[in-house]
Amino acid sequence: MTAEPEVFKSRKEAHTRLSMDEERFKKLLDRAVGRDKSELILVRDVHVTAMEAYGKAPTRQTKDNWDAARSALEETVERLLAKYLPDEQPPPEGERFANRKQALNWLRAQGYKVSQGKFYQDCEAGFPALHRDGTVSRYQVMQYGQQVDVSTRSETRFDQSARREDLEIRKLEAEVREKESKARREDSRWLLKEDAWAAVAALLSTLQDGIYHHLHEGQGLLVHLAGGTPDREPEVCEAMMELVGKAFNELAGERLEGTFVEDIADESTIGEDGDDVE
């Protein structure tokens, strides 16, 4: 009958157990010599590097690398423990859960968020290792829990980074919309110089036509008021129209200085436009 595995009260207690394994590794490293010691250092460094790489970029490739490095470390430690520290090897019955269900219940009791389907698939894939008798390595289950923590922290970090980027983009878009709105309001207060001149020219042309019309209509009255001969009304009218035309021709050659008045809610501000309207 398989012994009932111990259940830790908290993650801290589980991590303490892992710390004890680290102490055992250090003791083994002190005892090992020659190639065995070099091998221990190598597999330990490879495992740490792979774990850090997964923490920075949790991808399928970095996970596979971490799993392979962890398996190599465990195999090396177990083999060399039997050689250098046989008394330090834990009893096998206390190092395994009876089955996957028991291992999953333990993980959930420690507060790890693990789905049954995902955990069973990972066991089938080789981590935590599922032995032929259906038992599951306690040590690997504890490491699996740590891996869940690393994945959660990494996903949270990436989510926070994505949210910050989204907020920055929204902020920039809002600033652009505000500037565009301000520019439209500013543009609505002014006329292009070409448009302003076209409007002035049209008004002057209308004014000239109106003057000619009224001179023609009132030429008789002007001659009468001047005490002149009615027969010479056309000559008088033509002479006056020539004078008006001369005045408009002189105006066409002048430059118009633009002065604009802006009315704002409670006050009136007068400013000069630095450009001439030609």
C-alpha positions in Angstrom: 0.0 0.0 0.0 1.3 3.4 -1.0 2.0 5.7 1.9 -0.2 8.8 2.1 1.9 11.8 1.0 2.3 14.7 3.3 0.3 17.9 2.5 1.9 21.2 3.1 -0.1 24.0 4.7 1.1 26.8 2.4 3.3 27.6 -0.5 5.9 28.9 1.9 6.2 25.4 3.5 6.5 23.8 0.1 9.2 26.3 -0.9 11.0 25.5 2.4 11.0 21.9 1.2 12.6 22.9 -2.0 15.2 24.9 0.0 16.0 21.7 1.9 16.6 20.0 -1.5 18.9 22.9 -2.4 20.8 22.3 0.9 21.1 18.7 0.0 22.5 19.7 -3.4 25.1 22.0 -1.8 26.1 19.1 0.5 26.4 16.8 -2.5 28.5 19.4 -4.4 30.9 19.6 -1.4 31.3 15.8 -1.4 31.6 15.3 -5.2 35.0 15.3 -6.8 36.5 15.5 -10.3 34.1 15.0 -13.2 31.2 14.4 -11.0 31.5 17.8 -9.4 32.0 19.4 -12.8 28.9 17.7 -14.1 26.8 18.9 -11.1 27.9 22.5 -11.6 27.2 22.2 -15.3 23.6 20.8 -15.0 22.8 23.3 -12.2 23.9 26.3 -14.3 22.1 25.0 -17.4 18.9 24.6 -15.3 19.1 28.1 -13.8 19.8 29.7 -17.2 16.8 27.8 -18.7 14.5 28.8 -15.9 15.5 32.5 -16.2 15.0 32.3 -19.9 11.5 30.9 -19.5 10.7 33.6 -16.9 11.7 36.4 -19.3 10.0 34.8 -22.4 7.5 32.0 -21.6 7.3 30.2 -25.0 7.0 26.6 -25.9 10.7 26.5 -26.8 11.9 28.0 -23.6 9.6 25.6 -21.6 10.9 22.6 -23.4 14.5 23.8 -22.7 13.6 24.2 -19.0 12.0 20.8 -18.8 15.0 19.1 -20.4 17.4 21.0 -18.1 15.4 20.1 -15.0 15.2 16.4 -15.9 19.0 16.3 -16.5 19.6 18.0 -13.1 17.3 15.6 -11.2 18.8 12.5 -12.9 22.3 13.7 -12.1 21.5 14.5 -8.5 19.7 11.2 -7.8 22.6 9.2 -9.4 25.3 11.0 -7.4 23.4 11.0 -4.2 23.5 7.2 -4.2 27.2 7.4 -4.8 28.3 10.2 -2.3 25.4 10.6 0.2 23.4 7.4 0.3 22.0 8.3 3.7 20.6 11.6 2.2 18.3 9.8 -0.2 14.6 10.2 0.9 12.5 7.1 1.2 10.7 6.6 -2.1 7.2 6.1 -0.6 7.3 9.6 0.9 8.4 11.2 -2.4 5.4 10.3 -4.5 1.7 11.0 -4.7 -0.5 8.0 -5.1 -1.9 9.3 -8.4 -2.5 12.4 -10.5 -5.8 13.2 -8.7 -4.0 13.3 -5.4 -1.2 15.5 -6.8 -3.8 17.9 -8.3 -5.7 18.1 -5.0 -2.5 19.0 -3.2 -1.6 21.7 -5.8 -5.1 23.3 -5.4 -4.9 23.0 -1.6 -1.7 25.1 -1.8 -3.5 27.8 -3.7 -2.1 27.0 -7.2 -4.6 27.7 -10.0 -4.4 24.5 -12.1 -7.0 23.0 -14.3 -7.4 19.2 -14.3 -7.2 18.9 -18.0 -4.0 20.9 -18.2 -2.4 19.1 -15.3 -3.2 15.6 -16.7 -1.9 16.6 -20.2 1.4 17.9 -18.6 1.7 14.6 -16.7 1.3 12.6 -20.0 3.9 14.9 -21.6 6.4 14.0 -18.9 6.3 16.7 -16.3 5.4 16.1 -13.6 6.6 12.5 -14.3 3.9 9.8 -14.2 5.4 6.5 -13.2 4.3 3.1 -14.4 2.4 2.4 -11.2 0.5 5.7 -11.6 2.4 7.6 -8.9 3.7 11.1 -9.4 6.9 12.6 -8.1 6.3 15.0 -5.2 9.4 17.0 -6.0 8.3 17.5 -9.6 4.8 18.5 -8.5 6.3 21.2 -6.2 8.4 22.4 -9.1 5.4 22.4 -11.3 3.6 24.6 -8.8 6.6 27.0 -9.0 6.4 27.0 -12.8 2.7 27.9 -12.6 3.7 30.9 -10.4 6.4 31.9 -13.0 3.9 31.7 -15.9 1.3 33.7 -14.0 3.8 36.4 -13.1 5.0 36.6 -16.7 1.5 36.7 -18.2 0.6 39.4 -15.7 3.7 41.4 -16.5 2.9 41.2 -20.3 -0.7 42.1 -19.7 0.3 45.2 -17.7 2.8 46.2 -20.4 0.1 45.8 -23.1 -2.4 47.9 -21.1 0.2 50.6 -20.6 0.9 50.7 -24.3 -2.8 50.8 -25.1 -3.2 53.7 -22.6 -0.3 55.5 -24.2 -1.8 55.0 -27.7 -5.2 56.3 -26.5 -3.6 59.3 -24.9 -1.7 60.2 -28.1 -4.9 59.7 -30.2 -6.8 62.0 -27.8 -4.1 64.7 -28.1 -4.2 64.4 -31.9 -8.0 64.8 -31.9 -7.8 67.8 -29.6 -5.1 69.5 -31.8 -7.2 68.8 -35.0 -10.3 70.2 -33.3 -8.4 73.3 -32.2 -6.9 73.8 -35.7 -10.4 73.6 -37.2 -11.7 76.2 -34.7 -8.7 78.4 -35.5 -9.2 78.1 -39.3 -12.9 79.0 -39.0 -11.9 82.4 -37.6 -9.9 83.4 -40.7 -10.2 83.8 -44.4 -7.5 82.9 -46.9 -5.9 86.1 -48.4 -6.9 85.0 -51.9 -10.5 84.4 -50.8 -10.6 87.8 -49.0 -9.3 89.6 -52.1 -11.7 87.9 -54.4 -14.6 89.0 -52.1 -13.3 92.6 -52.0 -12.9 92.7 -55.8 -16.4 91.4 -56.3 -17.8 94.1 -54.0 -15.8 96.8 -55.7 -17.0 95.7 -59.1 -20.6 95.8 -57.9 -20.0 99.3 -56.5 -18.6 100.5 -59.8 -21.5 99.2 -61.7 -23.9 100.8 -59.2 -22.2 104.2 -59.5 -22.3 104.1 -63.3 -26.0 103.2 -63.2 -27.0 106.0 -60.8 -24.9 108.6 -62.8 -26.7 107.6 -65.9 -30.1 107.8 -64.3 -29.4 111.1 -62.5 -27.5 112.9 -65.2 -30.4 115.2 -66.0 -30.8 116.2 -62.4 -27.1 117.0 -62.1 -27.1 119.2 -65.2 -30.3 121.0 -64.1 -28.8 121.7 -60.6 -25.7 123.1 -62.3 -27.8 125.4 -64.5 -26.5 123.8 -67.7 -28.0 122.9 -71.1 -30.0 119.7 -71.1 -28.7 118.8 -74.5 -25.2 118.3 -73.0 -26.4 115.7 -70.4 -24.7 112.8 -72.2 -21.4 114.7 -72.3 -21.6 115.4 -68.5 -22.5 111.8 -67.7 -19.6 110.5 -69.8 -17.2 112.8 -68.2 -18.3 111.8 -64.7 -18.0 108.1 -65.6 -14.5 108.7 -66.8 -13.6 110.3 -63.5 -15.1 107.4 -61.6 -13.3 104.9 -63.8 -10.0 106.7 -63.2 -10.6 106.5 -59.4 -11.2 102.7 -59.6 -8.1 102.2 -61.8 -6.0 104.0 -59.2 -7.5 101.8 -56.5 -6.6 98.6 -58.4 -2.9 99.5 -58.2 -3.0 100.1 -54.4 -2.0 97.5 -51.7 -4.6 96.9 -49.0 -3.3 96.6 -45.4 -5.3 94.0 -43.5 -6.6 94.8 -40.0 -8.8 92.3 -38.3 -11.0 92.6 -35.3 -11.8 89.6 -33.2 -14.8 89.6 -30.8 -14.3 87.3 -27.8 -17.2 86.6 -25.3 -16.5 89.5 -22.9 -13.8 91.5 -24.6 -12.8 92.8 -28.0 -9.2 92.3 -29.2 -7.7 94.1 -32.2 -4.7 92.7 -33.9 -2.8 93.4 -37.1 -2.2 90.8 -39.8 1.4 91.0 -40.8 0.7 90.1 -44.5 -0.6 92.5 -47.1 -3.6 91.6 -49.2 -2.7 92.1 -52.8 
